[in-house]
Amino acid sequence: MSDLIFVMEKKHKRRLQEKFPNKLKNKQLICLDIPDEYRFMDDELIEILKSRVSEYIEVPE
């Protein structure tokens, strides 16, 4: 299981915390504050995700 978990919206974070409270102990759950209104694999979304996630981890080009 990951130690670092990213979600796009606060409601996603809340749902995970409600559904998996024990699994999330000692995990960092990070909300990227990206509206979940993009199509799957949308180019714009991918760029936003890379940018936001790169603040926390190294992202390959």
Helices and strands as residue ranges (DSSP letters): E 4-7, H 10-19, E 28-31, H 43-53
